[in-house]
Amino acid sequence: MIVIIDYGLGNLRSVAGAVKRVGFDVCISNKWDDLKTAESLILPGVGAFGDGMRNLRDLGLVEMLNELVMKEKKAILGICLGSQLMAKESFEFGHHEGLGWIDASVVRIDAQDGLRIPHVGWNHLWQTKKDNIFKNIPQGALFYYVHSFYVQPREKDIVIGECEYGIRFPVAFRKDNICGTQFHPEKSQLCGLELLKNFLKKA
């Protein structure tokens, strides 16, 4: 069973629908028994970083997830805000402490050439490092984005994908059992489904 973590933010049912489409049983939950027995976890999210961390803390999920992800090494995929919450800190509407699973800061896209922020719509994913999550996905494939901030890791070797929108910036990372994408696989049609399937099969 794949468990999508419910912390009150994000398009949970859309992600669940995509997981079902690629052939996996799925449930949406924030209960310890479900998280503990999950084959792998997905942390989605849409919204502000501060709200996300507050919800995780209020639900007691920070301690649960630290146990499962950092100690037991359960595979987890963060999507959009979910990937940002994995970082050490964010500068969205002030300074906020994150889960700290990766040594990274969440920073605002530096708008160039009059480009609008947030960055919304289809854009290319440039694979910068070989990873099984990209199996059967061509270089430069289009994925769907909705964001104003992104994860900037200090550990450069964990970056596996980048995007260009005025500037070039990281949009996919992996560190051992922890994987994150700034784009939305569940909204990215066939390539997004392929990426989800690749992660879940290897997880």
Secondary structure as UniProt FT lines:
FT   STRAND          2..5
FT   HELIX           12..21
FT   TURN            22..23
FT   STRAND          26..29
FT   HELIX           32..37
FT   STRAND          40..43
FT   HELIX           49..58
FT   TURN            59..60
FT   HELIX           61..65
FT   HELIX           66..71
FT   STRAND          76..79
FT   HELIX           81..85
FT   STRAND          87..90
FT   TURN            92..93
FT   STRAND          96..97
FT   STRAND          102..108
FT   TURN            113..114
FT   STRAND          119..124
FT   STRAND          126..127
FT   HELIX           132..134
FT   TURN            135..136
FT   TURN            139..140
FT   STRAND          142..147
FT   STRAND          149..153
FT   HELIX           156..158
FT   STRAND          159..164
FT   STRAND          168..175
FT   TURN            176..177
FT   STRAND          178..181
FT   HELIX           185..187
FT   HELIX           189..202
//
